[in-house]
Amino acid sequence: MKTIQKITVISITVCALAAMSGCSNMSRRDKNTAVGAGIGAVAGAVLTGGSGIGTAGGAAVGGVIGHQIGR
């Protein structure tokens, strides 16, 4: 993997973890949605080589999956 892609994936992961640390008053379902979106964004970025559309698409799909798992 290229260095820039590695930096992008690490940056997205760190930002997602930092954002989730402030979510203590969220419901379990909201937390699942946020985690799913974060994981989906990282997966989308990795699978599409850092494409913005791939990252956004991965976040959307991951968020939906995380939301449905919380049911």
mmCIF file as Biopython writes it, N, C-alpha, C and O atoms, coordinates in Angstrom:
data_model
#
loop_
_atom_site.group_PDB
_atom_site.id
_atom_site.type_symbol
_atom_site.label_atom_id
_atom_site.label_alt_id
_atom_site.label_comp_id
_atom_site.label_asym_id
_atom_site.label_entity_id
_atom_site.label_seq_id
_atom_site.pdbx_PDB_ins_code
_atom_site.Cartn_x
_atom_site.Cartn_y
_atom_site.Cartn_z
_atom_site.occupancy
_atom_site.B_iso_or_equiv
_atom_site.auth_seq_id
_atom_site.auth_asym_id
_atom_site.pdbx_PDB_model_num
ATOM 1   N N  . MET A ? 1  ? 0.851   -1.166 0.000  1.0 0.0 1  A 1 
ATOM 2   C CA . MET A ? 1  ? 0.000   0.000  0.000  1.0 0.0 1  A 1 
ATOM 3   C C  . MET A ? 1  ? 0.900   1.233  0.000  1.0 0.0 1  A 1 
ATOM 4   O O  . MET A ? 1  ? 1.949   1.246  0.645  1.0 0.0 1  A 1 
ATOM 5   N N  . LYS A ? 2  ? 0.493   2.248  -0.713 1.0 0.0 2  A 1 
ATOM 6   C CA . LYS A ? 2  ? 1.278   3.469  -0.777 1.0 0.0 2  A 1 
ATOM 7   C C  . LYS A ? 2  ? 1.246   4.200  0.557  1.0 0.0 2  A 1 
ATOM 8   O O  . LYS A ? 2  ? 0.326   4.038  1.359  1.0 0.0 2  A 1 
ATOM 9   N N  . THR A ? 3  ? 2.269   5.002  0.768  1.0 0.0 3  A 1 
ATOM 10  C CA . THR A ? 3  ? 2.396   5.730  2.029  1.0 0.0 3  A 1 
ATOM 11  C C  . THR A ? 3  ? 1.216   6.662  2.259  1.0 0.0 3  A 1 
ATOM 12  O O  . THR A ? 3  ? 0.698   6.732  3.374  1.0 0.0 3  A 1 
ATOM 13  N N  . ILE A ? 4  ? 0.782   7.377  1.232  1.0 0.0 4  A 1 
ATOM 14  C CA . ILE A ? 4  ? -0.333  8.308  1.394  1.0 0.0 4  A 1 
ATOM 15  C C  . ILE A ? 4  ? -1.607  7.562  1.764  1.0 0.0 4  A 1 
ATOM 16  O O  . ILE A ? 4  ? -2.389  8.049  2.581  1.0 0.0 4  A 1 
ATOM 17  N N  . GLN A ? 5  ? -1.828  6.405  1.184  1.0 0.0 5  A 1 
ATOM 18  C CA . GLN A ? 5  ? -3.007  5.612  1.523  1.0 0.0 5  A 1 
ATOM 19  C C  . GLN A ? 5  ? -2.954  5.146  2.971  1.0 0.0 5  A 1 
ATOM 20  O O  . GLN A ? 5  ? -3.968  5.158  3.669  1.0 0.0 5  A 1 
ATOM 21  N N  . LYS A ? 6  ? -1.778  4.739  3.419  1.0 0.0 6  A 1 
ATOM 22  C CA . LYS A ? 6  ? -1.632  4.324  4.815  1.0 0.0 6  A 1 
ATOM 23  C C  . LYS A ? 6  ? -1.934  5.481  5.752  1.0 0.0 6  A 1 
ATOM 24  O O  . LYS A ? 6  ? -2.624  5.308  6.757  1.0 0.0 6  A 1 
ATOM 25  N N  . ILE A ? 7  ? -1.421  6.657  5.425  1.0 0.0 7  A 1 
ATOM 26  C CA . ILE A ? 7  ? -1.659  7.833  6.253  1.0 0.0 7  A 1 
ATOM 27  C C  . ILE A ? 7  ? -3.143  8.175  6.271  1.0 0.0 7  A 1 
ATOM 28  O O  . ILE A ? 7  ? -3.687  8.533  7.316  1.0 0.0 7  A 1 
ATOM 29  N N  . THR A ? 8  ? -3.797  8.067  5.119  1.0 0.0 8  A 1 
ATOM 30  C CA . THR A ? 8  ? -5.227  8.356  5.032  1.0 0.0 8  A 1 
ATOM 31  C C  . THR A ? 8  ? -6.031  7.409  5.907  1.0 0.0 8  A 1 
ATOM 32  O O  . THR A ? 8  ? -6.901  7.842  6.663  1.0 0.0 8  A 1 
ATOM 33  N N  . VAL A ? 9  ? -5.745  6.130  5.807  1.0 0.0 9  A 1 
ATOM 34  C CA . VAL A ? 9  ? -6.481  5.134  6.597  1.0 0.0 9  A 1 
ATOM 35  C C  . VAL A ? 9  ? -6.255  5.360  8.089  1.0 0.0 9  A 1 
ATOM 36  O O  . VAL A ? 9  ? -7.201  5.304  8.874  1.0 0.0 9  A 1 
ATOM 37  N N  . ILE A ? 10 ? -5.039  5.608  8.475  1.0 0.0 10 A 1 
ATOM 38  C CA . ILE A ? 10 ? -4.733  5.841  9.892  1.0 0.0 10 A 1 
ATOM 39  C C  . ILE A ? 10 ? -5.418  7.115  10.380 1.0 0.0 10 A 1 
ATOM 40  O O  . ILE A ? 10 ? -5.955  7.141  11.487 1.0 0.0 10 A 1 
ATOM 41  N N  . SER A ? 11 ? -5.404  8.167  9.569  1.0 0.0 11 A 1 
ATOM 42  C CA . SER A ? 11 ? -6.040  9.437  9.952  1.0 0.0 11 A 1 
ATOM 43  C C  . SER A ? 11 ? -7.542  9.274  10.132 1.0 0.0 11 A 1 
ATOM 44  O O  . SER A ? 11 ? -8.115  9.781  11.097 1.0 0.0 11 A 1 
ATOM 45  N N  . ILE A ? 12 ? -8.179  8.568  9.204  1.0 0.0 12 A 1 
ATOM 46  C CA . ILE A ? 12 ? -9.618  8.349  9.301  1.0 0.0 12 A 1 
ATOM 47  C C  . ILE A ? 12 ? -9.949  7.540  10.543 1.0 0.0 12 A 1 
ATOM 48  O O  . ILE A ? 12 ? -10.920 7.834  11.240 1.0 0.0 12 A 1 
ATOM 49  N N  . THR A ? 13 ? -9.149  6.526  10.820 1.0 0.0 13 A 1 
ATOM 50  C CA . THR A ? 13 ? -9.382  5.690  11.994 1.0 0.0 13 A 1 
ATOM 51  C C  . THR A ? 13 ? -9.239  6.494  13.282 1.0 0.0 13 A 1 
ATOM 52  O O  . THR A ? 13 ? -10.069 6.377  14.183 1.0 0.0 13 A 1 
ATOM 53  N N  . VAL A ? 14 ? -8.199  7.302  13.371 1.0 0.0 14 A 1 
ATOM 54  C CA . VAL A ? 14 ? -7.974  8.112  14.566 1.0 0.0 14 A 1 
ATOM 55  C C  . VAL A ? 14 ? -9.106  9.120  14.750 1.0 0.0 14 A 1 
ATOM 56  O O  . VAL A ? 14 ? -9.591  9.314  15.865 1.0 0.0 14 A 1 
ATOM 57  N N  . CYS A ? 15 ? -9.527  9.759  13.664 1.0 0.0 15 A 1 
ATOM 58  C CA . CYS A ? 15 ? -10.634 10.727 13.754 1.0 0.0 15 A 1 
ATOM 59  C C  . CYS A ? 15 ? -11.929 10.045 14.188 1.0 0.0 15 A 1 
ATOM 60  O O  . CYS A ? 15 ? -12.676 10.587 15.003 1.0 0.0 15 A 1 
ATOM 61  N N  . ALA A ? 16 ? -12.192 8.868  13.648 1.0 0.0 16 A 1 
ATOM 62  C CA . ALA A ? 16 ? -13.410 8.144  14.028 1.0 0.0 16 A 1 
ATOM 63  C C  . ALA A ? 16 ? -13.375 7.767  15.503 1.0 0.0 16 A 1 
ATOM 64  O O  . ALA A ? 16 ? -14.378 7.906  16.203 1.0 0.0 16 A 1 
ATOM 65  N N  . LEU A ? 17 ? -12.240 7.295  15.974 1.0 0.0 17 A 1 
ATOM 66  C CA . LEU A ? 17 ? -12.130 6.922  17.388 1.0 0.0 17 A 1 
ATOM 67  C C  . LEU A ? 17 ? -12.262 8.133  18.298 1.0 0.0 17 A 1 
ATOM 68  O O  . LEU A ? 17 ? -12.887 8.053  19.355 1.0 0.0 17 A 1 
ATOM 69  N N  . ALA A ? 18 ? -11.673 9.257  17.890 1.0 0.0 18 A 1 
ATOM 70  C CA . ALA A ? 18 ? -11.777 10.476 18.689 1.0 0.0 18 A 1 
ATOM 71  C C  . ALA A ? 18 ? -13.221 10.969 18.734 1.0 0.0 18 A 1 
ATOM 72  O O  . ALA A ? 18 ? -13.696 11.418 19.777 1.0 0.0 18 A 1 
ATOM 73  N N  . ALA A ? 19 ? -13.907 10.886 17.615 1.0 0.0 19 A 1 
ATOM 74  C CA . ALA A ? 19 ? -15.307 11.326 17.570 1.0 0.0 19 A 1 
ATOM 75  C C  . ALA A ? 19 ? -16.193 10.435 18.424 1.0 0.0 19 A 1 
ATOM 76  O O  . ALA A ? 19 ? -17.111 10.917 19.087 1.0 0.0 19 A 1 
ATOM 77  N N  . MET A ? 20 ? -15.922 9.148  18.411 1.0 0.0 20 A 1 
ATOM 78  C CA . MET A ? 20 ? -16.744 8.221  19.185 1.0 0.0 20 A 1 
ATOM 79  C C  . MET A ? 20 ? -16.493 8.327  20.683 1.0 0.0 20 A 1 
ATOM 80  O O  . MET A ? 20 ? -17.347 7.942  21.482 1.0 0.0 20 A 1 
ATOM 81  N N  . SER A ? 21 ? -15.339 8.841  21.072 1.0 0.0 21 A 1 
ATOM 82  C CA . SER A ? 21 ? -15.065 8.954  22.508 1.0 0.0 21 A 1 
ATOM 83  C C  . SER A ? 21 ? -15.961 9.994  23.168 1.0 0.0 21 A 1 
ATOM 84  O O  . SER A ? 21 ? -16.155 9.954  24.383 1.0 0.0 21 A 1 
ATOM 85  N N  . GLY A ? 22 ? -16.504 10.914 22.400 1.0 0.0 22 A 1 
ATOM 86  C CA . GLY A ? 22 ? -17.397 11.927 22.947 1.0 0.0 22 A 1 
ATOM 87  C C  . GLY A ? 22 ? -18.862 11.537 22.884 1.0 0.0 22 A 1 
ATOM 88  O O  . GLY A ? 22 ? -19.735 12.389 23.052 1.0 0.0 22 A 1 
ATOM 89  N N  . CYS A ? 23 ? -19.141 10.287 22.650 1.0 0.0 23 A 1 
ATOM 90  C CA . CYS A ? 23 ? -20.519 9.822  22.444 1.0 0.0 23 A 1 
ATOM 91  C C  . CYS A ? 23 ? -21.071 9.071  23.656 1.0 0.0 23 A 1 
ATOM 92  O O  . CYS A ? 23 ? -21.808 8.100  23.491 1.0 0.0 23 A 1 
ATOM 93  N N  . SER A ? 24 ? -20.734 9.495  24.839 1.0 0.0 24 A 1 
ATOM 94  C CA . SER A ? 24 ? -21.146 8.743  26.017 1.0 0.0 24 A 1 
ATOM 95  C C  . SER A ? 24 ? -22.645 8.812  26.276 1.0 0.0 24 A 1 
ATOM 96  O O  . SER A ? 24 ? -23.197 7.922  26.924 1.0 0.0 24 A 1 
ATOM 97  N N  . ASN A ? 25 ? -23.315 9.854  25.781 1.0 0.0 25 A 1 
ATOM 98  C CA . ASN A ? 25 ? -24.748 9.970  26.037 1.0 0.0 25 A 1 
ATOM 99  C C  . ASN A ? 25 ? -25.598 9.446  24.872 1.0 0.0 25 A 1 
ATOM 100 O O  . ASN A ? 25 ? -26.806 9.678  24.839 1.0 0.0 25 A 1 
ATOM 101 N N  . MET A ? 26 ? -24.989 8.756  23.938 1.0 0.0 26 A 1 
ATOM 102 C CA . MET A ? 26 ? -25.720 8.199  22.803 1.0 0.0 26 A 1 
ATOM 103 C C  . MET A ? 26 ? -26.326 6.848  23.179 1.0 0.0 26 A 1 
ATOM 104 O O  . MET A ? 26 ? -25.813 6.139  24.044 1.0 0.0 26 A 1 
ATOM 105 N N  . SER A ? 27 ? -27.429 6.510  22.507 1.0 0.0 27 A 1 
ATOM 106 C CA . SER A ? 27 ? -28.028 5.194  22.733 1.0 0.0 27 A 1 
ATOM 107 C C  . SER A ? 27 ? -27.141 4.122  22.094 1.0 0.0 27 A 1 
ATOM 108 O O  . SER A ? 27 ? -26.252 4.428  21.299 1.0 0.0 27 A 1 
ATOM 109 N N  . ARG A ? 28 ? -27.392 2.887  22.447 1.0 0.0 28 A 1 
ATOM 110 C CA . ARG A ? 28 ? -26.600 1.778  21.892 1.0 0.0 28 A 1 
ATOM 111 C C  . ARG A ? 28 ? -26.749 1.721  20.375 1.0 0.0 28 A 1 
ATOM 112 O O  . ARG A ? 28 ? -25.780 1.456  19.664 1.0 0.0 28 A 1 
ATOM 113 N N  . ARG A ? 29 ? -27.939 1.964  19.888 1.0 0.0 29 A 1 
ATOM 114 C CA . ARG A ? 29 ? -28.182 1.928  18.446 1.0 0.0 29 A 1 
ATOM 115 C C  . ARG A ? 29 ? -27.421 3.044  17.735 1.0 0.0 29 A 1 
ATOM 116 O O  . ARG A ? 29 ? -26.869 2.822  16.658 1.0 0.0 29 A 1 
ATOM 117 N N  . ASP A ? 30 ? -27.386 4.244  18.325 1.0 0.0 30 A 1 
ATOM 118 C CA . ASP A ? 30 ? -26.638 5.352  17.749 1.0 0.0 30 A 1 
ATOM 119 C C  . ASP A ? 30 ? -25.143 5.043  17.710 1.0 0.0 30 A 1 
ATOM 120 O O  . ASP A ? 30 ? -24.458 5.366  16.739 1.0 0.0 30 A 1 
ATOM 121 N N  . LYS A ? 31 ? -24.648 4.419  18.766 1.0 0.0 31 A 1 
ATOM 122 C CA . LYS A ? 31 ? -23.234 4.043  18.800 1.0 0.0 31 A 1 
ATOM 123 C C  . LYS A ? 31 ? -22.924 3.013  17.720 1.0 0.0 31 A 1 
ATOM 124 O O  . LYS A ? 31 ? -21.895 3.106  17.052 1.0 0.0 31 A 1 
ATOM 125 N N  . ASN A ? 32 ? -23.811 2.029  17.543 1.0 0.0 32 A 1 
ATOM 126 C CA . ASN A ? 32 ? -23.609 1.026  16.489 1.0 0.0 32 A 1 
ATOM 127 C C  . ASN A ? 32 ? -23.582 1.675  15.117 1.0 0.0 32 A 1 
ATOM 128 O O  . ASN A ? 32 ? -22.794 1.282  14.257 1.0 0.0 32 A 1 
ATOM 129 N N  . THR A ? 33 ? -24.438 2.667  14.905 1.0 0.0 33 A 1 
ATOM 130 C CA . THR A ? 33 ? -24.464 3.369  13.631 1.0 0.0 33 A 1 
ATOM 131 C C  . THR A ? 33 ? -23.152 4.109  13.402 1.0 0.0 33 A 1 
ATOM 132 O O  . THR A ? 33 ? -22.592 4.056  12.307 1.0 0.0 33 A 1 
ATOM 133 N N  . ALA A ? 34 ? -22.660 4.796  14.424 1.0 0.0 34 A 1 
ATOM 134 C CA . ALA A ? 34 ? -21.411 5.540  14.302 1.0 0.0 34 A 1 
ATOM 135 C C  . ALA A ? 34 ? -20.226 4.611  14.060 1.0 0.0 34 A 1 
ATOM 136 O O  . ALA A ? 34 ? -19.367 4.903  13.228 1.0 0.0 34 A 1 
ATOM 137 N N  . VAL A ? 35 ? -20.178 3.511  14.773 1.0 0.0 35 A 1 
ATOM 138 C CA . VAL A ? 35 ? -19.085 2.548  14.581 1.0 0.0 35 A 1 
ATOM 139 C C  . VAL A ? 35 ? -19.142 1.954  13.179 1.0 0.0 35 A 1 
ATOM 140 O O  . VAL A ? 35 ? -18.115 1.825  12.513 1.0 0.0 35 A 1 
ATOM 141 N N  . GLY A ? 36 ? -20.333 1.596  12.736 1.0 0.0 36 A 1 
ATOM 142 C CA . GLY A ? 36 ? -20.480 1.053  11.391 1.0 0.0 36 A 1 
ATOM 143 C C  . GLY A ? 36 ? -20.044 2.034  10.325 1.0 0.0 36 A 1 
ATOM 144 O O  . GLY A ? 36 ? -19.402 1.648  9.349  1.0 0.0 36 A 1 
ATOM 145 N N  . ALA A ? 37 ? -20.390 3.311  10.502 1.0 0.0 37 A 1 
ATOM 146 C CA . ALA A ? 37 ? -19.992 4.329  9.538  1.0 0.0 37 A 1 
ATOM 147 C C  . ALA A ? 37 ? -18.473 4.506  9.521  1.0 0.0 37 A 1 
ATOM 148 O O  . ALA A ? 37 ? -17.873 4.658  8.456  1.0 0.0 37 A 1 
ATOM 149 N N  . GLY A ? 38 ? -17.863 4.484  10.689 1.0 0.0 38 A 1 
ATOM 150 C CA . GLY A ? 38 ? -16.403 4.614  10.754 1.0 0.0 38 A 1 
ATOM 151 C C  . GLY A ? 38 ? -15.683 3.450  10.103 1.0 0.0 38 A 1 
ATOM 152 O O  . GLY A ? 38 ? -14.742 3.645  9.333  1.0 0.0 38 A 1 
ATOM 153 N N  . ILE A ? 39 ? -16.118 2.257  10.406 1.0 0.0 39 A 1 
ATOM 154 C CA . ILE A ? 39 ? -15.498 1.069  9.814  1.0 0.0 39 A 1 
ATOM 155 C C  . ILE A ? 39 ? -15.756 1.030  8.316  1.0 0.0 39 A 1 
ATOM 156 O O  . ILE A ? 39 ? -14.870 0.679  7.537  1.0 0.0 39 A 1 
ATOM 157 N N  . GLY A ? 40 ? -16.969 1.392  7.914  1.0 0.0 40 A 1 
ATOM 158 C CA . GLY A ? 40 ? -17.292 1.424  6.490  1.0 0.0 40 A 1 
ATOM 159 C C  . GLY A ? 40 ? -16.459 2.441  5.727  1.0 0.0 40 A 1 
ATOM 160 O O  . GLY A ? 40 ? -16.039 2.180  4.600  1.0 0.0 40 A 1 
ATOM 161 N N  . ALA A ? 41 ? -16.217 3.598  6.333  1.0 0.0 41 A 1 
ATOM 162 C CA . ALA A ? 41 ? -15.399 4.620  5.686  1.0 0.0 41 A 1 
ATOM 163 C C  . ALA A ? 41 ? -13.969 4.136  5.481  1.0 0.0 41 A 1 
ATOM 164 O O  . ALA A ? 41 ? -13.383 4.344  4.418  1.0 0.0 41 A 1 
ATOM 165 N N  . VAL A ? 42 ? -13.418 3.501  6.487  1.0 0.0 42 A 1 
ATOM 166 C CA . VAL A ? 42 ? -12.054 2.974  6.354  1.0 0.0 42 A 1 
ATOM 167 C C  . VAL A ? 42 ? -12.006 1.877  5.295  1.0 0.0 42 A 1 
ATOM 168 O O  . VAL A ? 42 ? -11.100 1.850  4.462  1.0 0.0 42 A 1 
ATOM 169 N N  . ALA A ? 43 ? -12.980 0.979  5.330  1.0 0.0 43 A 1 
ATOM 170 C CA . ALA A ? 43 ? -13.015 -0.103 4.337  1.0 0.0 43 A 1 
ATOM 171 C C  . ALA A ? 43 ? -13.198 0.452  2.930  1.0 0.0 43 A 1 
ATOM 172 O O  . ALA A ? 43 ? -12.552 -0.014 1.991  1.0 0.0 43 A 1 
ATOM 173 N N  . GLY A ? 44 ? -14.068 1.440  2.776  1.0 0.0 44 A 1 
ATOM 174 C CA . GLY A ? 44 ? -14.278 2.050  1.462  1.0 0.0 44 A 1 
ATOM 175 C C  . GLY A ? 44 ? -13.031 2.731  0.951  1.0 0.0 44 A 1 
ATOM 176 O O  . GLY A ? 44 ? -12.724 2.658  -0.238 1.0 0.0 44 A 1 
ATOM 177 N N  . ALA A ? 45 ? -12.308 3.395  1.838  1.0 0.0 45 A 1 
ATOM 178 C CA . ALA A ? 45 ? -11.063 4.057  1.436  1.0 0.0 45 A 1 
ATOM 179 C C  . ALA A ? 45 ? -10.008 3.046  1.006  1.0 0.0 45 A 1 
ATOM 180 O O  . ALA A ? 45 ? -9.300  3.250  0.020  1.0 0.0 45 A 1 
ATOM 181 N N  . VAL A ? 46 ? -9.914  1.962  1.753  1.0 0.0 46 A 1 
ATOM 182 C CA . VAL A ? 46 ? -8.916  0.938  1.423  1.0 0.0 46 A 1 
ATOM 183 C C  . VAL A ? 46 ? -9.264  0.239  0.107  1.0 0.0 46 A 1 
ATOM 184 O O  . VAL A ? 46 ? -8.395  0.039  -0.741 1.0 0.0 46 A 1 
ATOM 185 N N  . LEU A ? 47 ? -10.525 -0.127 -0.058 1.0 0.0 47 A 1 
ATOM 186 C CA . LEU A ? 47 ? -10.929 -0.879 -1.243 1.0 0.0 47 A 1 
ATOM 187 C C  . LEU A ? 47 ? -10.877 -0.057 -2.527 1.0 0.0 47 A 1 
ATOM 188 O O  . LEU A ? 47 ? -10.679 -0.614 -3.607 1.0 0.0 47 A 1 
ATOM 189 N N  . THR A ? 48 ? -11.051 1.262  -2.424 1.0 0.0 48 A 1 
ATOM 190 C CA . THR A ? 48 ? -11.055 2.089  -3.632 1.0 0.0 48 A 1 
ATOM 191 C C  . THR A ? 48 ? -9.788  2.901  -3.781 1.0 0.0 48 A 1 
ATOM 192 O O  . THR A ? 48 ? -9.728  3.791  -4.629 1.0 0.0 48 A 1 
ATOM 193 N N  . GLY A ? 49 ? -8.787  2.623  -2.990 1.0 0.0 49 A 1 
ATOM 194 C CA . GLY A ? 49 ? -7.513  3.325  -3.124 1.0 0.0 49 A 1 
ATOM 195 C C  . GLY A ? 49 ? -7.565  4.762  -2.641 1.0 0.0 49 A 1 
ATOM 196 O O  . GLY A ? 49 ? -6.831  5.606  -3.157 1.0 0.0 49 A 1 
ATOM 197 N N  . GLY A ? 50 ? -8.408  5.063  -1.670 1.0 0.0 50 A 1 
ATOM 198 C CA . GLY A ? 50 ? -8.478  6.403  -1.108 1.0 0.0 50 A 1 
ATOM 199 C C  . GLY A ? 50 ? -9.447  7.328  -1.813 1.0 0.0 50 A 1 
ATOM 200 O O  . GLY A ? 50 ? -9.426  8.535  -1.574 1.0 0.0 50 A 1 
ATOM 201 N N  . SER A ? 51 ? -10.287 6.799  -2.668 1.0 0.0 51 A 1 
ATOM 202 C CA . SER A ? 51 ? -11.271 7.607  -3.385 1.0 0.0 51 A 1 
ATOM 203 C C  . SER A ? 51 ? -12.273 8.212  -2.408 1.0 0.0 51 A 1 
ATOM 204 O O  . SER A ? 51 ? -12.749 7.534  -1.498 1.0 0.0 51 A 1 
ATOM 205 N N  . GLY A ? 52 ? -12.592 9.486  -2.600 1.0 0.0 52 A 1 
ATOM 206 C CA . GLY A ? 52 ? -13.555 10.153 -1.735 1.0 0.0 52 A 1 
ATOM 207 C C  . GLY A ? 52 ? -14.945 9.547  -1.852 1.0 0.0 52 A 1 
ATOM 208 O O  . GLY A ? 52 ? -15.659 9.410  -0.859 1.0 0.0 52 A 1 
ATOM 209 N N  . ILE A ? 53 ? -15.320 9.186  -3.070 1.0 0.0 53 A 1 
ATOM 210 C CA . ILE A ? 53 ? -16.632 8.571  -3.288 1.0 0.0 53 A 1 
ATOM 211 C C  . ILE A ? 53 ? -16.687 7.203  -2.626 1.0 0.0 53 A 1 
ATOM 212 O O  . ILE A ? 53 ? -17.697 6.846  -2.020 1.0 0.0 53 A 1 
ATOM 213 N N  . GLY A ? 54 ? -15.615 6.441  -2.737 1.0 0.0 54 A 1 
ATOM 214 C CA . GLY A ? 54 ? -15.563 5.126  -2.093 1.0 0.0 54 A 1 
ATOM 215 C C  . GLY A ? 54 ? -15.625 5.231  -0.580 1.0 0.0 54 A 1 
ATOM 216 O O  . GLY A ? 54 ? -16.264 4.414  0.082  1.0 0.0 54 A 1 
ATOM 217 N N  . THR A ? 55 ? -14.956 6.244  -0.034 1.0 0.0 55 A 1 
ATOM 218 C CA . THR A ? 55 ? -14.970 6.450  1.406  1.0 0.0 55 A 1 
ATOM 219 C C  . THR A ? 55 ? -16.372 6.835  1.887  1.0 0.0 55 A 1 
ATOM 220 O O  . THR A ? 55 ? -16.867 6.295  2.877  1.0 0.0 55 A 1 
ATOM 221 N N  . ALA A ? 56 ? -17.002 7.770  1.179  1.0 0.0 56 A 1 
ATOM 222 C CA . ALA A ? 56 ? -18.358 8.202  1.547  1.0 0.0 56 A 1 
ATOM 223 C C  . ALA A ? 56 ? -19.358 7.062  1.383  1.0 0.0 56 A 1 
ATOM 224 O O  . ALA A ? 56 ? -20.240 6.881  2.222  1.0 0.0 56 A 1 
ATOM 225 N N  . GLY A ? 57 ? -19.221 6.295  0.304  1.0 0.0 57 A 1 
ATOM 226 C CA . GLY A ? 57 ? -20.111 5.156  0.089  1.0 0.0 57 A 1 
ATOM 227 C C  . GLY A ? 57 ? -19.946 4.103  1.162  1.0 0.0 57 A 1 
ATOM 228 O O  . GLY A ? 57 ? -20.927 3.542  1.648  1.0 0.0 57 A 1 
ATOM 229 N N  . GLY A ? 58 ? -18.700 3.832  1.533  1.0 0.0 58 A 1 
ATOM 230 C CA . GLY A ? 58 ? -18.436 2.871  2.595  1.0 0.0 58 A 1 
ATOM 231 C C  . GLY A ? 58 ? -19.007 3.328  3.923  1.0 0.0 58 A 1 
ATOM 232 O O  . GLY A ? 58 ? -19.531 2.519  4.689  1.0 0.0 58 A 1 
ATOM 233 N N  . ALA A ? 59 ? -18.909 4.629  4.203  1.0 0.0 59 A 1 
ATOM 234 C CA . ALA A ? 59 ? -19.466 5.170  5.440  1.0 0.0 59 A 1 
ATOM 235 C C  . ALA A ? 59 ? -20.986 5.028  5.457  1.0 0.0 59 A 1 
ATOM 236 O O  . ALA A ? 59 ? -21.574 4.674  6.479  1.0 0.0 59 A 1 
ATOM 237 N N  . ALA A ? 60 ? -21.613 5.305  4.321  1.0 0.0 60 A 1 
ATOM 238 C CA . ALA A ? 60 ? -23.077 5.200  4.240  1.0 0.0 60 A 1 
ATOM 239 C C  . ALA A ? 60 ? -23.536 3.761  4.443  1.0 0.0 60 A 1 
ATOM 240 O O  . ALA A ? 60 ? -24.448 3.495  5.225  1.0 0.0 60 A 1 
ATOM 241 N N  . VAL A ? 61 ? -22.904 2.849  3.742  1.0 0.0 61 A 1 
ATOM 242 C CA . VAL A ? 61 ? -23.285 1.434  3.857  1.0 0.0 61 A 1 
ATOM 243 C C  . VAL A ? 61 ? -23.002 0.920  5.269  1.0 0.0 61 A 1 
ATOM 244 O O  . VAL A ? 61 ? -23.827 0.219  5.855  1.0 0.0 61 A 1 
ATOM 245 N N  . GLY A ? 62 ? -21.845 1.265  5.807  1.0 0.0 62 A 1 
ATOM 246 C CA . GLY A ? 62 ? -21.505 0.840  7.167  1.0 0.0 62 A 1 
ATOM 247 C C  . GLY A ? 62 ? -22.456 1.403  8.201  1.0 0.0 62 A 1 
ATOM 248 O O  . GLY A ? 62 ? -22.815 0.712  9.155  1.0 0.0 62 A 1 
ATOM 249 N N  . GLY A ? 63 ? -22.869 2.650  8.025  1.0 0.0 63 A 1 
ATOM 250 C CA . GLY A ? 63 ? -23.825 3.255  8.949  1.0 0.0 63 A 1 
ATOM 251 C C  . GLY A ? 63 ? -25.170 2.550  8.936  1.0 0.0 63 A 1 
ATOM 252 O O  . GLY A ? 63 ? -25.779 2.329  9.982  1.0 0.0 63 A 1 
ATOM 253 N N  . VAL A ? 64 ? -25.627 2.198  7.742  1.0 0.0 64 A 1 
ATOM 254 C CA . VAL A ? 64 ? -26.901 1.482  7.622  1.0 0.0 64 A 1 
ATOM 255 C C  . VAL A ? 64 ? -26.801 0.107  8.277  1.0 0.0 64 A 1 
ATOM 256 O O  . VAL A ? 64 ? -27.702 -0.309 9.006  1.0 0.0 64 A 1 
ATOM 257 N N  . ILE A ? 65 ? -25.709 -0.587 8.015  1.0 0.0 65 A 1 
ATOM 258 C CA . ILE A ? 65 ? -25.533 -1.919 8.611  1.0 0.0 65 A 1 
ATOM 259 C C  . ILE A ? 65 ? -25.458 -1.815 10.134 1.0 0.0 65 A 1 
ATOM 260 O O  . ILE A ? 65 ? -26.093 -2.599 10.839 1.0 0.0 65 A 1 
ATOM 261 N N  . GLY A ? 66 ? -24.685 -0.852 10.645 1.0 0.0 66 A 1 
ATOM 262 C CA . GLY A ? 66 ? -24.591 -0.664 12.079 1.0 0.0 66 A 1 
ATOM 263 C C  . GLY A ? 66 ? -25.930 -0.320 12.708 1.0 0.0 66 A 1 
ATOM 264 O O  . GLY A ? 66 ? -26.244 -0.769 13.810 1.0 0.0 66 A 1 
ATOM 265 N N  . HIS A ? 67 ? -26.711 0.474  12.004 1.0 0.0 67 A 1 
ATOM 266 C CA . HIS A ? 67 ? -28.046 0.849  12.516 1.0 0.0 67 A 1 
ATOM 267 C C  . HIS A ? 67 ? -28.970 -0.369 12.569 1.0 0.0 67 A 1 
ATOM 268 O O  . HIS A ? 67 ? -29.739 -0.520 13.519 1.0 0.0 67 A 1 
ATOM 269 N N  . GLN A ? 68 ? -28.903 -1.228 11.569 1.0 0.0 68 A 1 
ATOM 270 C CA . GLN A ? 68 ? -29.770 -2.391 11.531 1.0 0.0 68 A 1 
ATOM 271 C C  . GLN A ? 68 ? -29.351 -3.462 12.538 1.0 0.0 68 A 1 
ATOM 272 O O  . GLN A ? 68 ? -30.196 -4.198 13.048 1.0 0.0 68 A 1 
ATOM 273 N N  . ILE A ? 69 ? -28.073 -3.552 12.820 1.0 0.0 69 A 1 
ATOM 274 C CA . ILE A ? 69 ? -27.593 -4.530 13.799 1.0 0.0 69 A 1 
ATOM 275 C C  . ILE A ? 69 ? -28.122 -4.171 15.183 1.0 0.0 69 A 1 
ATOM 276 O O  . ILE A ? 69 ? -28.339 -5.059 16.008 1.0 0.0 69 A 1 
ATOM 277 N N  . GLY A ? 70 ? -28.329 -2.895 15.447 1.0 0.0 70 A 1 
ATOM 278 C CA . GLY A ? 70 ? -28.803 -2.452 16.754 1.0 0.0 70 A 1 
ATOM 279 C C  . GLY A ? 70 ? -30.252 -2.762 17.022 1.0 0.0 70 A 1 
ATOM 280 O O  . GLY A ? 70 ? -30.738 -2.468 18.114 1.0 0.0 70 A 1 
ATOM 281 N N  . ARG A ? 71 ? -30.962 -3.338 16.086 1.0 0.0 71 A 1 
ATOM 282 C CA . ARG A ? 71 ? -32.392 -3.602 16.259 1.0 0.0 71 A 1 
ATOM 283 C C  . ARG A ? 71 ? -32.617 -4.636 17.281 1.0 0.0 71 A 1 
ATOM 284 O O  . ARG A ? 71 ? -33.762 -4.989 17.561 1.0 0.0 71 A 1 
#
